[in-house]
């Protein structure tokens, strides 16, 4: 009977033990131009054609159809979009 009480106490402690917050494992999207340039591995001041070429090269490596990750593809696409939007503005 004592083992049943001990088991119940262990379960209650485990059940209500504080747990660390769950963090997303997905790569974060670029927040600024420096992040986007680092993702695409481009120097500051790269022109639109260099951005498109770097994007095409990276998407070929990280696309889910080629064994990559949808999250990484999303990150590369966001970097391209951010840089091209700033170049066009």
Backbone as a chain_set.jsonl record, in Angstrom:
{"seq": "XXXXXXXXXXXXXXXXXXXXXXXXXXXXXXXXXXXXXXXXXXXXXXXXXXXXXXXXXXXXXXXXXXXXXXXXXXXXXXXXXXXXXXXXX", "coords": {"N": [[0.819, -1.191, 0.0], [2.02, 1.192, 0.716], [3.709, 1.653, -1.429], [1.924, 2.325, -3.407], [0.978, 4.803, -2.564], [3.389, 6.211, -2.636], [3.905, 6.086, -5.383], [1.717, 7.572, -6.327], [2.344, 10.087, -5.255], [4.76, 10.634, -6.572], [3.807, 10.75, -9.211], [2.069, 12.967, -9.017], [3.884, 15.016, -8.384], [5.453, 14.994, -10.706], [3.459, 15.587, -12.586], [2.603, 18.221, -11.993], [4.898, 19.686, -12.064], [6.82, 22.573, -12.813], [7.373, 23.465, -16.181], [9.741, 24.249, -18.767], [9.152, 26.886, -21.14], [7.855, 26.11, -24.351], [9.813, 26.285, -27.201], [9.912, 27.461, -30.5], [11.157, 25.495, -33.113], [11.496, 26.266, -35.631], [13.267, 28.086, -38.115], [13.972, 31.556, -37.688], [12.444, 34.332, -39.347], [13.956, 36.803, -41.491], [14.656, 39.965, -40.011], [15.674, 42.411, -40.683], [17.626, 44.224, -43.144], [20.291, 43.424, -42.849], [20.082, 40.847, -41.711], [18.802, 39.534, -43.846], [20.723, 39.762, -45.877], [22.754, 38.218, -44.748], [21.549, 35.693, -44.686], [21.256, 35.13, -47.422], [23.87, 35.231, -48.078], [25.225, 37.521, -49.115], [27.006, 40.52, -50.093], [26.757, 43.835, -48.605], [24.786, 46.169, -50.425], [24.273, 44.692, -52.697], [23.077, 44.062, -55.998], [19.829, 43.729, -57.687], [19.896, 41.562, -59.464], [21.981, 39.96, -58.445], [20.823, 39.277, -56.029], [18.643, 37.734, -56.9], [20.023, 35.595, -58.143], [21.453, 34.487, -55.967], [19.298, 33.715, -54.398], [18.067, 31.784, -56.054], [20.11, 29.863, -56.141], [20.28, 29.083, -53.414], [17.651, 28.177, -52.876], [17.575, 25.958, -54.482], [19.073, 24.254, -52.936], [17.781, 24.03, -50.429], [15.094, 23.43, -50.795], [12.029, 21.682, -50.16], [11.343, 19.623, -51.973], [13.753, 18.686, -52.749], [14.826, 17.427, -50.627], [15.136, 19.22, -48.59], [14.038, 21.729, -46.238], [10.826, 23.056, -45.522], [10.6, 25.244, -43.856], [13.146, 26.435, -43.97], [13.17, 27.117, -46.675], [11.105, 28.971, -46.68], [12.316, 30.937, -45.154], [14.483, 31.73, -46.795], [13.046, 32.693, -48.995], [11.706, 34.841, -47.771], [13.864, 36.483, -47.146], [14.777, 37.165, -49.706], [12.483, 38.535, -50.661], [12.368, 40.702, -48.863], [14.791, 42.067, -49.412], [14.521, 42.678, -52.17], [12.254, 44.285, -52.099], [13.226, 46.489, -50.716], [15.132, 47.349, -52.527], [13.601, 48.124, -54.689], [12.153, 50.185, -53.639]], "CA": [[0.0, 0.0, 0.0], [2.896, 2.357, 0.754], [4.234, 1.878, -2.765], [0.881, 2.993, -4.179], [0.999, 6.207, -2.139], [4.623, 6.788, -3.176], [3.696, 6.236, -6.817], [0.797, 8.696, -6.521], [3.085, 11.32, -4.954], [5.697, 10.849, -7.68], [3.032, 11.179, -10.374], [1.588, 14.336, -8.785], [5.023, 15.931, -8.504], [5.786, 15.065, -12.127], [2.346, 16.206, -13.321], [2.49, 19.656, -11.73], [6.222, 20.298, -12.071], [6.903, 23.618, -13.844], [8.113, 23.07, -17.37], [10.193, 25.403, -19.551], [8.285, 27.231, -22.262], [8.232, 25.47, -25.607], [10.341, 27.216, -28.196], [9.766, 27.009, -31.872], [12.396, 25.048, -33.738], [11.548, 26.821, -36.979], [14.181, 29.218, -38.25], [13.252, 32.825, -37.672], [12.492, 35.086, -40.589], [14.839, 37.974, -41.378], [13.996, 41.156, -39.491], [16.19, 43.616, -41.325], [18.442, 43.978, -44.334], [21.507, 42.689, -42.474], [19.698, 39.435, -41.598], [18.519, 39.009, -45.181], [21.998, 39.629, -46.584], [23.475, 37.084, -44.156], [20.886, 34.459, -45.116], [21.58, 34.895, -48.83], [25.332, 35.294, -48.19], [25.511, 38.593, -50.064], [27.609, 41.72, -49.502], [25.862, 44.997, -48.613], [24.738, 46.871, -51.696], [24.111, 43.765, -53.82], [22.0, 44.488, -56.888], [18.686, 42.828, -57.777], [20.287, 40.335, -60.165], [22.755, 39.143, -57.496], [19.852, 38.753, -55.057], [17.898, 36.651, -57.562], [20.922, 34.453, -58.345], [21.711, 33.868, -54.661], [18.047, 33.068, -53.999], [17.9, 30.573, -56.865], [21.122, 28.895, -55.695], [19.926, 28.549, -52.094], [16.399, 27.417, -52.942], [17.928, 24.653, -55.037], [19.662, 23.42, -51.881], [16.949, 23.85, -49.23], [13.694, 23.186, -51.136], [11.558, 20.381, -49.658], [11.351, 18.602, -53.023], [15.135, 18.202, -52.895], [15.27, 16.922, -49.332], [15.344, 20.327, -47.652], [13.015, 22.051, -45.252], [9.891, 24.118, -45.901], [10.904, 26.418, -43.034], [14.327, 27.095, -44.536], [12.752, 27.724, -47.938], [10.335, 30.163, -46.306], [13.274, 31.942, -44.682], [15.214, 32.233, -47.964], [12.097, 33.501, -49.762], [11.466, 36.094, -47.043], [15.063, 37.312, -47.304], [14.733, 37.711, -51.071], [11.4, 39.518, -50.746], [12.747, 41.895, -48.109], [15.845, 42.796, -50.131], [14.003, 43.231, -53.425], [11.337, 45.379, -51.764], [14.044, 47.663, -50.36], [15.821, 47.83, -53.733], [12.601, 48.764, -55.551], [11.572, 51.373, -52.983]], "C": [[0.866, 1.26, 0.0], [3.447, 2.667, -0.631], [3.224, 2.589, -3.643], [0.828, 4.482, -3.844], [2.242, 6.891, -2.699], [4.495, 7.018, -4.683], [2.771, 7.411, -7.122], [1.5, 10.027, -6.275], [4.052, 11.637, -6.089], [4.951, 11.35, -8.913], [2.548, 12.614, -10.208], [2.715, 15.357, -8.916], [5.395, 16.096, -9.975], [4.728, 15.835, -12.907], [2.331, 17.721, -13.167], [3.839, 20.364, -11.641], [6.259, 21.393, -13.144], [7.805, 23.173, -14.991], [8.601, 24.328, -18.098], [9.244, 25.644, -20.721], [8.79, 26.553, -23.531], [8.683, 26.54, -26.586], [10.159, 26.611, -29.576], [11.132, 26.602, -32.419], [12.541, 25.592, -35.159], [12.526, 27.988, -37.034], [13.407, 30.526, -38.292], [13.441, 33.541, -39.001], [13.385, 36.302, -40.409], [14.058, 39.202, -40.931], [14.466, 42.422, -40.182], [17.097, 43.218, -42.485], [19.704, 43.178, -44.01], [21.22, 41.195, -42.33], [19.508, 38.812, -42.979], [19.807, 38.812, -45.978], [22.8, 38.439, -46.055], [22.87, 35.756, -44.608], [21.279, 34.116, -46.553], [23.079, 34.941, -49.104], [25.756, 36.298, -49.268], [26.197, 39.754, -49.359], [26.587, 42.858, -49.478], [25.93, 45.697, -49.971], [24.607, 45.958, -52.903], [22.931, 44.21, -54.679], [20.931, 43.399, -56.991], [19.058, 41.516, -58.459], [21.09, 39.406, -59.249], [21.835, 38.523, -56.449], [19.104, 37.578, -55.664], [18.77, 35.407, -57.761], [21.207, 33.728, -57.031], [20.474, 33.125, -54.173], [17.868, 31.755, -54.752], [18.875, 29.479, -56.425], [20.718, 28.251, -54.369], [18.646, 27.729, -52.122], [16.655, 26.041, -53.544], [18.494, 23.704, -53.994], [18.678, 23.095, -50.764], [15.486, 23.54, -49.534], [13.263, 21.798, -50.661], [11.554, 19.275, -50.72], [12.739, 18.015, -53.247], [15.712, 17.755, -51.556], [15.529, 17.996, -48.299], [14.146, 20.531, -46.742], [12.12, 23.169, -45.768], [10.179, 25.39, -45.111], [12.121, 27.166, -43.567], [13.995, 27.766, -45.863], [11.973, 29.001, -47.675], [11.27, 31.288, -45.869], [14.053, 32.558, -45.847], [14.297, 33.115, -48.812], [11.838, 34.843, -49.088], [12.66, 37.031, -47.17], [15.08, 37.948, -48.687], [13.677, 38.804, -51.186], [11.762, 40.813, -50.039], [13.781, 42.717, -48.872], [15.327, 43.417, -51.428], [13.03, 44.376, -53.166], [12.119, 46.64, -51.412], [14.769, 48.218, -51.579], [14.85, 48.598, -54.633], [12.064, 50.057, -54.955], [12.416, 52.611, -53.173]], "O": [[0.518, 2.265, -0.62], [3.633, 3.836, -0.97], [3.598, 3.365, -4.523], [0.655, 5.32, -4.729], [2.165, 8.021, -3.183], [4.938, 8.048, -5.191], [3.012, 8.162, -8.067], [1.275, 10.991, -7.007], [4.15, 12.786, -6.518], [5.413, 12.272, -9.585], [2.607, 13.399, -11.155], [2.526, 16.43, -9.489], [5.627, 17.213, -10.437], [5.054, 16.637, -13.781], [2.067, 18.431, -14.137], [3.914, 21.509, -11.195], [5.786, 21.177, -14.26], [8.864, 22.582, -14.779], [7.937, 25.364, -18.048], [8.615, 24.714, -21.226], [9.995, 26.439, -23.753], [8.02, 27.561, -26.77], [10.246, 25.398, -29.766], [12.131, 27.289, -32.206], [13.572, 25.405, -35.805], [12.599, 28.786, -36.1], [12.318, 30.595, -38.861], [14.453, 33.378, -39.682], [13.553, 36.784, -39.289], [12.949, 39.455, -41.402], [13.724, 43.402, -40.256], [17.302, 42.036, -42.763], [20.134, 42.347, -44.81], [22.015, 40.365, -42.771], [19.988, 37.71, -43.248], [19.961, 37.809, -46.674], [23.45, 37.735, -46.827], [23.599, 34.802, -44.882], [21.593, 32.967, -46.865], [23.511, 34.715, -50.235], [26.518, 35.985, -50.183], [25.998, 39.957, -48.162], [25.639, 42.841, -50.263], [26.995, 45.801, -50.58], [24.811, 46.406, -54.031], [21.916, 44.676, -54.162], [21.093, 42.299, -56.462], [18.573, 40.458, -58.058], [20.894, 38.191, -59.279], [22.039, 37.383, -56.032], [18.946, 36.54, -55.021], [18.3, 34.287, -57.568], [21.203, 32.497, -56.985], [20.58, 32.039, -53.604], [17.553, 30.729, -54.149], [18.506, 28.308, -56.346], [20.799, 27.033, -54.212], [18.562, 26.693, -51.463], [16.017, 25.064, -53.152], [18.406, 22.486, -54.147], [18.728, 22.001, -50.203], [14.697, 23.398, -48.6], [14.037, 20.845, -50.747], [11.744, 18.106, -50.386], [12.877, 16.962, -53.869], [16.928, 17.711, -51.374], [16.086, 17.714, -47.238], [13.352, 19.619, -46.513], [12.602, 24.121, -46.381], [10.021, 26.494, -45.633], [12.125, 28.396, -43.609], [14.484, 28.859, -46.147], [12.159, 30.001, -48.369], [11.034, 32.455, -46.181], [14.261, 33.771, -45.881], [14.721, 34.166, -49.294], [11.761, 35.87, -49.762], [12.486, 38.244, -47.287], [15.364, 39.138, -48.822], [13.939, 39.872, -51.741], [11.495, 41.899, -50.552], [13.653, 43.938, -48.965], [15.661, 44.558, -51.746], [12.987, 45.336, -53.935], [11.711, 47.743, -51.776], [14.999, 49.424, -51.665], [15.221, 49.592, -55.258], [11.577, 50.925, -55.68], [12.06, 53.682, -52.683]]}, "num_chains": 1, "name": "protein.A"}
